Amino acid sequence: MTQSPILTVTLNPALDVSTGADHVEPDVKLRCDAPVTDPGGGGINVSRAIAVMDGESTAFVALGGTTGRH
């Protein structure tokens, strides 16, 4: 059986900013890695999860303004 095409729609995309730390200890200042910016928002995150499960999807995203320029 063939998988039907999956289309995800994100009308309000976001830029997700994250960072990491080698280890976390109480009462010790954290030294974080450089921030990483990734596209985010409901449909984008769903398409990313589908890809992790070896599926295929097309993400339709409405871009504009500062987020669209980035």
PDB file of N, CA, C and O in Angstrom:
ATOM      1  N   MET A   1       0.851  -1.177   0.000  1.00  0.00           N
ATOM      2  CA  MET A   1       0.000   0.000   0.000  1.00  0.00           C
ATOM      3  C   MET A   1       0.894   1.237   0.000  1.00  0.00           C
ATOM      4  O   MET A   1       1.886   1.284   0.727  1.00  0.00           O
ATOM      5  N   THR A   2       0.551   2.230  -0.806  1.00  0.00           N
ATOM      6  CA  THR A   2       1.316   3.457  -0.924  1.00  0.00           C
ATOM      7  C   THR A   2       0.754   4.518   0.012  1.00  0.00           C
ATOM      8  O   THR A   2      -0.460   4.659   0.162  1.00  0.00           O
ATOM      9  N   GLN A   3       1.660   5.259   0.638  1.00  0.00           N
ATOM     10  CA  GLN A   3       1.228   6.343   1.522  1.00  0.00           C
ATOM     11  C   GLN A   3       0.646   7.476   0.701  1.00  0.00           C
ATOM     12  O   GLN A   3       1.200   7.845  -0.335  1.00  0.00           O
ATOM     13  N   SER A   4      -0.462   8.026   1.154  1.00  0.00           N
ATOM     14  CA  SER A   4      -1.040   9.196   0.496  1.00  0.00           C
ATOM     15  C   SER A   4      -0.138  10.397   0.742  1.00  0.00           C
ATOM     16  O   SER A   4       0.550  10.456   1.761  1.00  0.00           O
ATOM     17  N   PRO A   5      -0.134  11.360  -0.187  1.00  0.00           N
ATOM     18  CA  PRO A   5       0.683  12.561   0.030  1.00  0.00           C
ATOM     19  C   PRO A   5       0.223  13.315   1.281  1.00  0.00           C
ATOM     20  O   PRO A   5      -0.972  13.398   1.564  1.00  0.00           O
ATOM     21  N   ILE A   6       1.180  13.856   2.018  1.00  0.00           N
ATOM     22  CA  ILE A   6       0.878  14.634   3.222  1.00  0.00           C
ATOM     23  C   ILE A   6       1.296  16.073   2.971  1.00  0.00           C
ATOM     24  O   ILE A   6       2.427  16.337   2.564  1.00  0.00           O
ATOM     25  N   LEU A   7       0.381  17.001   3.214  1.00  0.00           N
ATOM     26  CA  LEU A   7       0.647  18.435   3.111  1.00  0.00           C
ATOM     27  C   LEU A   7       0.395  19.034   4.479  1.00  0.00           C
ATOM     28  O   LEU A   7      -0.699  18.906   5.029  1.00  0.00           O
ATOM     29  N   THR A   8       1.421  19.698   5.038  1.00  0.00           N
ATOM     30  CA  THR A   8       1.215  20.427   6.287  1.00  0.00           C
ATOM     31  C   THR A   8       1.163  21.910   5.973  1.00  0.00           C
ATOM     32  O   THR A   8       1.830  22.383   5.052  1.00  0.00           O
ATOM     33  N   VAL A   9       0.368  22.642   6.741  1.00  0.00           N
ATOM     34  CA  VAL A   9       0.166  24.071   6.496  1.00  0.00           C
ATOM     35  C   VAL A   9       0.526  24.838   7.770  1.00  0.00           C
ATOM     36  O   VAL A   9       0.020  24.540   8.852  1.00  0.00           O
ATOM     37  N   THR A  10       1.407  25.828   7.623  1.00  0.00           N
ATOM     38  CA  THR A  10       1.784  26.685   8.743  1.00  0.00           C
ATOM     39  C   THR A  10       1.502  28.124   8.348  1.00  0.00           C
ATOM     40  O   THR A  10       2.225  28.709   7.542  1.00  0.00           O
ATOM     41  N   LEU A  11       0.441  28.695   8.923  1.00  0.00           N
ATOM     42  CA  LEU A  11       0.071  30.064   8.590  1.00  0.00           C
ATOM     43  C   LEU A  11       0.762  31.077   9.491  1.00  0.00           C
ATOM     44  O   LEU A  11       0.804  32.265   9.172  1.00  0.00           O
ATOM     45  N   ASN A  12       1.299  30.621  10.605  1.00  0.00           N
ATOM     46  CA  ASN A  12       1.985  31.515  11.537  1.00  0.00           C
ATOM     47  C   ASN A  12       3.328  30.896  11.914  1.00  0.00           C
ATOM     48  O   ASN A  12       3.488  30.409  13.033  1.00  0.00           O
ATOM     49  N   PRO A  13       4.319  30.909  10.975  1.00  0.00           N
ATOM     50  CA  PRO A  13       5.606  30.278  11.263  1.00  0.00           C
ATOM     51  C   PRO A  13       6.376  31.027  12.349  1.00  0.00           C
ATOM     52  O   PRO A  13       6.105  32.191  12.644  1.00  0.00           O
ATOM     53  N   ALA A  14       7.327  30.334  12.920  1.00  0.00           N
ATOM     54  CA  ALA A  14       8.140  30.914  13.983  1.00  0.00           C
ATOM     55  C   ALA A  14       9.607  30.587  13.730  1.00  0.00           C
ATOM     56  O   ALA A  14       9.935  29.711  12.931  1.00  0.00           O
ATOM     57  N   LEU A  15      10.466  31.296  14.415  1.00  0.00           N
ATOM     58  CA  LEU A  15      11.888  30.965  14.441  1.00  0.00           C
ATOM     59  C   LEU A  15      12.190  30.453  15.840  1.00  0.00           C
ATOM     60  O   LEU A  15      12.117  31.204  16.812  1.00  0.00           O
ATOM     61  N   ASP A  16      12.527  29.175  15.937  1.00  0.00           N
ATOM     62  CA  ASP A  16      12.838  28.569  17.225  1.00  0.00           C
ATOM     63  C   ASP A  16      14.324  28.744  17.504  1.00  0.00           C
ATOM     64  O   ASP A  16      15.162  28.359  16.689  1.00  0.00           O
ATOM     65  N   VAL A  17      14.646  29.317  18.638  1.00  0.00           N
ATOM     66  CA  VAL A  17      16.032  29.531  19.034  1.00  0.00           C
ATOM     67  C   VAL A  17      16.342  28.578  20.185  1.00  0.00           C
ATOM     68  O   VAL A  17      15.608  28.518  21.172  1.00  0.00           O
ATOM     69  N   SER A  18      17.443  27.834  20.045  1.00  0.00           N
ATOM     70  CA  SER A  18      17.833  26.897  21.099  1.00  0.00           C
ATOM     71  C   SER A  18      19.341  26.938  21.286  1.00  0.00           C
ATOM     72  O   SER A  18      20.080  27.458  20.450  1.00  0.00           O
ATOM     73  N   THR A  19      19.771  26.377  22.399  1.00  0.00           N
ATOM     74  CA  THR A  19      21.192  26.267  22.690  1.00  0.00           C
ATOM     75  C   THR A  19      21.402  25.026  23.538  1.00  0.00           C
ATOM     76  O   THR A  19      20.432  24.386  23.943  1.00  0.00           O
ATOM     77  N   GLY A  20      22.614  24.685  23.806  1.00  0.00           N
ATOM     78  CA  GLY A  20      22.912  23.514  24.624  1.00  0.00           C
ATOM     79  C   GLY A  20      24.016  23.825  25.604  1.00  0.00           C
ATOM     80  O   GLY A  20      24.705  24.839  25.488  1.00  0.00           O
ATOM     81  N   ALA A  21      24.176  22.944  26.569  1.00  0.00           N
ATOM     82  CA  ALA A  21      25.246  23.070  27.568  1.00  0.00           C
ATOM     83  C   ALA A  21      25.847  21.686  27.775  1.00  0.00           C
ATOM     84  O   ALA A  21      25.137  20.681  27.754  1.00  0.00           O
ATOM     85  N   ASP A  22      27.156  21.644  27.973  1.00  0.00           N
ATOM     86  CA  ASP A  22      27.825  20.361  28.165  1.00  0.00           C
ATOM     87  C   ASP A  22      27.301  19.621  29.392  1.00  0.00           C
ATOM     88  O   ASP A  22      27.124  18.404  29.349  1.00  0.00           O
ATOM     89  N   HIS A  23      27.055  20.334  30.475  1.00  0.00           N
ATOM     90  CA  HIS A  23      26.476  19.724  31.666  1.00  0.00           C
ATOM     91  C   HIS A  23      25.802  20.815  32.498  1.00  0.00           C
ATOM     92  O   HIS A  23      26.123  21.997  32.380  1.00  0.00           O
ATOM     93  N   VAL A  24      24.866  20.389  33.338  1.00  0.00           N
ATOM     94  CA  VAL A  24      24.113  21.310  34.181  1.00  0.00           C
ATOM     95  C   VAL A  24      24.304  20.887  35.629  1.00  0.00           C
ATOM     96  O   VAL A  24      24.092  19.729  35.989  1.00  0.00           O
ATOM     97  N   GLU A  25      24.709  21.849  36.453  1.00  0.00           N
ATOM     98  CA  GLU A  25      24.892  21.607  37.875  1.00  0.00           C
ATOM     99  C   GLU A  25      24.211  22.719  38.646  1.00  0.00           C
ATOM    100  O   GLU A  25      24.206  23.867  38.202  1.00  0.00           O
ATOM    101  N   PRO A  26      23.635  22.397  39.797  1.00  0.00           N
ATOM    102  CA  PRO A  26      23.023  23.457  40.589  1.00  0.00           C
ATOM    103  C   PRO A  26      24.071  24.441  41.107  1.00  0.00           C
ATOM    104  O   PRO A  26      25.194  24.056  41.433  1.00  0.00           O
ATOM    105  N   ASP A  27      23.694  25.694  41.176  1.00  0.00           N
ATOM    106  CA  ASP A  27      24.514  26.772  41.738  1.00  0.00           C
ATOM    107  C   ASP A  27      25.811  27.025  40.974  1.00  0.00           C
ATOM    108  O   ASP A  27      26.737  27.624  41.521  1.00  0.00           O
ATOM    109  N   VAL A  28      25.897  26.575  39.708  1.00  0.00           N
ATOM    110  CA  VAL A  28      27.070  26.819  38.873  1.00  0.00           C
ATOM    111  C   VAL A  28      26.587  27.527  37.609  1.00  0.00           C
ATOM    112  O   VAL A  28      25.590  27.130  37.005  1.00  0.00           O
ATOM    113  N   LYS A  29      27.303  28.575  37.219  1.00  0.00           N
ATOM    114  CA  LYS A  29      26.916  29.317  36.021  1.00  0.00           C
ATOM    115  C   LYS A  29      27.030  28.422  34.785  1.00  0.00           C
ATOM    116  O   LYS A  29      28.030  27.731  34.593  1.00  0.00           O
ATOM    117  N   LEU A  30      25.988  28.450  33.952  1.00  0.00           N
ATOM    118  CA  LEU A  30      25.985  27.641  32.732  1.00  0.00           C
ATOM    119  C   LEU A  30      26.781  28.330  31.637  1.00  0.00           C
ATOM    120  O   LEU A  30      26.711  29.549  31.483  1.00  0.00           O
ATOM    121  N   ARG A  31      27.527  27.561  30.887  1.00  0.00           N
ATOM    122  CA  ARG A  31      28.234  28.043  29.695  1.00  0.00           C
ATOM    123  C   ARG A  31      27.574  27.371  28.506  1.00  0.00           C
ATOM    124  O   ARG A  31      27.796  26.190  28.238  1.00  0.00           O
ATOM    125  N   CYS A  32      26.761  28.136  27.799  1.00  0.00           N
ATOM    126  CA  CYS A  32      25.966  27.587  26.702  1.00  0.00           C
ATOM    127  C   CYS A  32      26.698  27.681  25.371  1.00  0.00           C
ATOM    128  O   CYS A  32      27.553  28.544  25.172  1.00  0.00           O
ATOM    129  N   ASP A  33      26.342  26.767  24.457  1.00  0.00           N
ATOM    130  CA  ASP A  33      26.842  26.817  23.091  1.00  0.00           C
ATOM    131  C   ASP A  33      26.209  27.999  22.376  1.00  0.00           C
ATOM    132  O   ASP A  33      25.284  28.622  22.897  1.00  0.00           O
ATOM    133  N   ALA A  34      26.705  28.309  21.187  1.00  0.00           N
ATOM    134  CA  ALA A  34      26.124  29.388  20.386  1.00  0.00           C
ATOM    135  C   ALA A  34      24.664  29.056  20.056  1.00  0.00           C
ATOM    136  O   ALA A  34      24.341  27.890  19.827  1.00  0.00           O
ATOM    137  N   PRO A  35      23.781  30.054  20.029  1.00  0.00           N
ATOM    138  CA  PRO A  35      22.374  29.791  19.711  1.00  0.00           C
ATOM    139  C   PRO A  35      22.214  29.264  18.283  1.00  0.00           C
ATOM    140  O   PRO A  35      22.968  29.623  17.379  1.00  0.00           O
ATOM    141  N   VAL A  36      21.211  28.405  18.111  1.00  0.00           N
ATOM    142  CA  VAL A  36      20.869  27.838  16.817  1.00  0.00           C
ATOM    143  C   VAL A  36      19.435  28.252  16.500  1.00  0.00           C
ATOM    144  O   VAL A  36      18.553  28.125  17.349  1.00  0.00           O
ATOM    145  N   THR A  37      19.197  28.742  15.294  1.00  0.00           N
ATOM    146  CA  THR A  37      17.854  29.155  14.874  1.00  0.00           C
ATOM    147  C   THR A  37      17.337  28.176  13.836  1.00  0.00           C
ATOM    148  O   THR A  37      17.998  27.914  12.831  1.00  0.00           O
ATOM    149  N   ASP A  38      16.147  27.636  14.085  1.00  0.00           N
ATOM    150  CA  ASP A  38      15.511  26.690  13.174  1.00  0.00           C
ATOM    151  C   ASP A  38      14.098  27.170  12.858  1.00  0.00           C
ATOM    152  O   ASP A  38      13.458  27.816  13.688  1.00  0.00           O
ATOM    153  N   PRO A  39      13.609  26.851  11.649  1.00  0.00           N
ATOM    154  CA  PRO A  39      12.217  27.182  11.352  1.00  0.00           C
ATOM    155  C   PRO A  39      11.297  26.352  12.237  1.00  0.00           C
ATOM    156  O   PRO A  39      11.589  25.192  12.526  1.00  0.00           O
ATOM    157  N   GLY A  40      10.196  26.939  12.665  1.00  0.00           N
ATOM    158  CA  GLY A  40       9.250  26.237  13.520  1.00  0.00           C
ATOM    159  C   GLY A  40       7.830  26.675  13.249  1.00  0.00           C
ATOM    160  O   GLY A  40       7.575  27.482  12.355  1.00  0.00           O
ATOM    161  N   GLY A  41       6.926  26.151  14.008  1.00  0.00           N
ATOM    162  CA  GLY A  41       5.503  26.372  13.818  1.00  0.00           C
ATOM    163  C   GLY A  41       4.847  25.019  13.614  1.00  0.00           C
ATOM    164  O   GLY A  41       5.513  24.057  13.232  1.00  0.00           O
ATOM    165  N   GLY A  42       3.556  24.937  13.863  1.00  0.00           N
ATOM    166  CA  GLY A  42       2.843  23.669  13.850  1.00  0.00           C
ATOM    167  C   GLY A  42       3.147  22.756  12.678  1.00  0.00           C
ATOM    168  O   GLY A  42       3.667  21.657  12.873  1.00  0.00           O
ATOM    169  N   GLY A  43       2.835  23.187  11.466  1.00  0.00           N
ATOM    170  CA  GLY A  43       3.013  22.334  10.295  1.00  0.00           C
ATOM    171  C   GLY A  43       4.456  22.002  10.010  1.00  0.00           C
ATOM    172  O   GLY A  43       4.762  20.891   9.578  1.00  0.00           O
ATOM    173  N   ILE A  44       5.349  22.944  10.244  1.00  0.00           N
ATOM    174  CA  ILE A  44       6.777  22.696  10.021  1.00  0.00           C
ATOM    175  C   ILE A  44       7.272  21.618  10.986  1.00  0.00           C
ATOM    176  O   ILE A  44       8.011  20.716  10.590  1.00  0.00           O
ATOM    177  N   ASN A  45       6.868  21.714  12.240  1.00  0.00           N
ATOM    178  CA  ASN A  45       7.277  20.717  13.221  1.00  0.00           C
ATOM    179  C   ASN A  45       6.686  19.341  12.901  1.00  0.00           C
ATOM    180  O   ASN A  45       7.343  18.323  13.118  1.00  0.00           O
ATOM    181  N   VAL A  46       5.457  19.304  12.389  1.00  0.00           N
ATOM    182  CA  VAL A  46       4.847  18.027  12.005  1.00  0.00           C
ATOM    183  C   VAL A  46       5.617  17.429  10.830  1.00  0.00           C
ATOM    184  O   VAL A  46       5.907  16.233  10.836  1.00  0.00           O
ATOM    185  N   SER A  47       5.956  18.239   9.818  1.00  0.00           N
ATOM    186  CA  SER A  47       6.736  17.730   8.681  1.00  0.00           C
ATOM    187  C   SER A  47       8.096  17.211   9.137  1.00  0.00           C
ATOM    188  O   SER A  47       8.578  16.200   8.625  1.00  0.00           O
ATOM    189  N   ARG A  48       8.711  17.893  10.091  1.00  0.00           N
ATOM    190  CA  ARG A  48       9.996  17.436  10.626  1.00  0.00           C
ATOM    191  C   ARG A  48       9.829  16.075  11.308  1.00  0.00           C
ATOM    192  O   ARG A  48      10.672  15.194  11.138  1.00  0.00           O
ATOM    193  N   ALA A  49       8.751  15.895  12.079  1.00  0.00           N
ATOM    194  CA  ALA A  49       8.502  14.615  12.753  1.00  0.00           C
ATOM    195  C   ALA A  49       8.236  13.502  11.734  1.00  0.00           C
ATOM    196  O   ALA A  49       8.690  12.373  11.921  1.00  0.00           O
ATOM    197  N   ILE A  50       7.508  13.811  10.667  1.00  0.00           N
ATOM    198  CA  ILE A  50       7.247  12.823   9.617  1.00  0.00           C
ATOM    199  C   ILE A  50       8.564  12.384   8.989  1.00  0.00           C
ATOM    200  O   ILE A  50       8.746  11.197   8.717  1.00  0.00           O
ATOM    201  N   ALA A  51       9.489  13.319   8.753  1.00  0.00           N
ATOM    202  CA  ALA A  51      10.790  12.985   8.170  1.00  0.00           C
ATOM    203  C   ALA A  51      11.594  12.083   9.110  1.00  0.00           C
ATOM    204  O   ALA A  51      12.272  11.165   8.649  1.00  0.00           O
ATOM    205  N   VAL A  52      11.526  12.332  10.415  1.00  0.00           N
ATOM    206  CA  VAL A  52      12.241  11.505  11.392  1.00  0.00           C
ATOM    207  C   VAL A  52      11.739  10.056  11.318  1.00  0.00           C
ATOM    208  O   VAL A  52      12.501   9.115  11.541  1.00  0.00           O
ATOM    209  N   MET A  53      10.449   9.891  11.001  1.00  0.00           N
ATOM    210  CA  MET A  53       9.862   8.549  10.892  1.00  0.00           C
ATOM    211  C   MET A  53       9.981   7.999   9.472  1.00  0.00           C
ATOM    212  O   MET A  53       9.262   7.072   9.097  1.00  0.00           O
ATOM    213  N   ASP A  54      10.901   8.580   8.678  1.00  0.00           N
ATOM    214  CA  ASP A  54      11.159   8.158   7.294  1.00  0.00           C
ATOM    215  C   ASP A  54       9.958   8.333   6.376  1.00  0.00           C
ATOM    216  O   ASP A  54       9.819   7.612   5.389  1.00  0.00           O
ATOM    217  N   GLY A  55       9.098   9.280   6.695  1.00  0.00           N
ATOM    218  CA  GLY A  55       7.972   9.599   5.820  1.00  0.00           C
ATOM    219  C   GLY A  55       8.305  10.798   4.956  1.00  0.00           C
ATOM    220  O   GLY A  55       9.372  11.399   5.084  1.00  0.00           O
ATOM    221  N   GLU A  56       7.379  11.137   4.076  1.00  0.00           N
ATOM    222  CA  GLU A  56       7.560  12.297   3.201  1.00  0.00           C
ATOM    223  C   GLU A  56       6.355  13.214   3.335  1.00  0.00           C
ATOM    224  O   GLU A  56       5.216  12.757   3.433  1.00  0.00           O
ATOM    225  N   SER A  57       6.621  14.505   3.338  1.00  0.00           N
ATOM    226  CA  SER A  57       5.545  15.488   3.370  1.00  0.00           C
ATOM    227  C   SER A  57       6.023  16.752   2.677  1.00  0.00           C
ATOM    228  O   SER A  57       7.216  16.947   2.443  1.00  0.00           O
ATOM    229  N   THR A  58       5.071  17.594   2.359  1.00  0.00           N
ATOM    230  CA  THR A  58       5.368  18.915   1.813  1.00  0.00           C
ATOM    231  C   THR A  58       4.854  19.935   2.816  1.00  0.00           C
ATOM    232  O   THR A  58       3.693  19.890   3.223  1.00  0.00           O
ATOM    233  N   ALA A  59       5.733  20.862   3.214  1.00  0.00           N
ATOM    234  CA  ALA A  59       5.349  21.907   4.163  1.00  0.00           C
ATOM    235  C   ALA A  59       5.009  23.167   3.388  1.00  0.00           C
ATOM    236  O   ALA A  59       5.851  23.701   2.666  1.00  0.00           O
ATOM    237  N   PHE A  60       3.781  23.646   3.533  1.00  0.00           N
ATOM    238  CA  PHE A  60       3.341  24.903   2.927  1.00  0.00           C
ATOM    239  C   PHE A  60       3.398  25.961   4.030  1.00  0.00           C
ATOM    240  O   PHE A  60       2.758  25.821   5.072  1.00  0.00           O
ATOM    241  N   VAL A  61       4.168  27.017   3.787  1.00  0.00           N
ATOM    242  CA  VAL A  61       4.407  28.023   4.826  1.00  0.00           C
ATOM    243  C   VAL A  61       4.144  29.413   4.253  1.00  0.00           C
ATOM    244  O   VAL A  61       4.617  29.749   3.168  1.00  0.00           O
ATOM    245  N   ALA A  62       3.383  30.215   4.997  1.00  0.00           N
ATOM    246  CA  ALA A  62       3.170  31.608   4.631  1.00  0.00           C
ATOM    247  C   ALA A  62       4.276  32.438   5.282  1.00  0.00           C
ATOM    248  O   ALA A  62       4.351  32.524   6.508  1.00  0.00           O
ATOM    249  N   LEU A  63       5.140  33.054   4.457  1.00  0.00           N
ATOM    250  CA  LEU A  63       6.279  33.819   4.992  1.00  0.00           C
ATOM    251  C   LEU A  63       6.137  35.293   4.681  1.00  0.00           C
ATOM    252  O   LEU A  63       5.627  35.671   3.626  1.00  0.00           O
ATOM    253  N   GLY A  64       6.587  36.115   5.594  1.00  0.00           N
ATOM    254  CA  GLY A  64       6.592  37.552   5.381  1.00  0.00           C
ATOM    255  C   GLY A  64       7.223  38.232   6.585  1.00  0.00           C
ATOM    256  O   GLY A  64       7.497  37.590   7.598  1.00  0.00           O
ATOM    257  N   GLY A  65       7.447  39.509   6.472  1.00  0.00           N
ATOM    258  CA  GLY A  65       7.991  40.281   7.573  1.00  0.00           C
ATOM    259  C   GLY A  65       9.375  39.829   7.983  1.00  0.00           C
ATOM    260  O   GLY A  65      10.120  39.270   7.179  1.00  0.00           O
ATOM    261  N   THR A  66       9.715  40.071   9.228  1.00  0.00           N
ATOM    262  CA  THR A  66      11.038  39.742   9.749  1.00  0.00           C
ATOM    263  C   THR A  66      11.308  38.248   9.702  1.00  0.00           C
ATOM    264  O   THR A  66      12.400  37.825   9.321  1.00  0.00           O
ATOM    265  N   THR A  67      10.320  37.445  10.086  1.00  0.00           N
ATOM    266  CA  THR A  67      10.496  35.996  10.071  1.00  0.00           C
ATOM    267  C   THR A  67      10.747  35.503   8.657  1.00  0.00           C
ATOM    268  O   THR A  67      11.617  34.657   8.452  1.00  0.00           O
ATOM    269  N   GLY A  68      10.015  36.002   7.685  1.00  0.00           N
ATOM    270  CA  GLY A  68      10.190  35.599   6.296  1.00  0.00           C
ATOM    271  C   GLY A  68      11.546  36.003   5.747  1.00  0.00           C
ATOM    272  O   GLY A  68      12.156  35.255   4.982  1.00  0.00           O
ATOM    273  N   ARG A  69      12.019  37.175   6.128  1.00  0.00           N
ATOM    274  CA  ARG A  69      13.338  37.616   5.667  1.00  0.00           C
ATOM    275  C   ARG A  69      14.455  36.758   6.234  1.00  0.00           C
ATOM    276  O   ARG A  69      15.469  36.527   5.576  1.00  0.00           O
ATOM    277  N   HIS A  70      14.261  36.288   7.460  1.00  0.00           N
ATOM    278  CA  HIS A  70      15.303  35.481   8.102  1.00  0.00           C
ATOM    279  C   HIS A  70      15.324  34.099   7.475  1.00  0.00           C
ATOM    280  O   HIS A  70      16.129  33.255   7.868  1.00  0.00           O
TER     281      HIS A  70
END
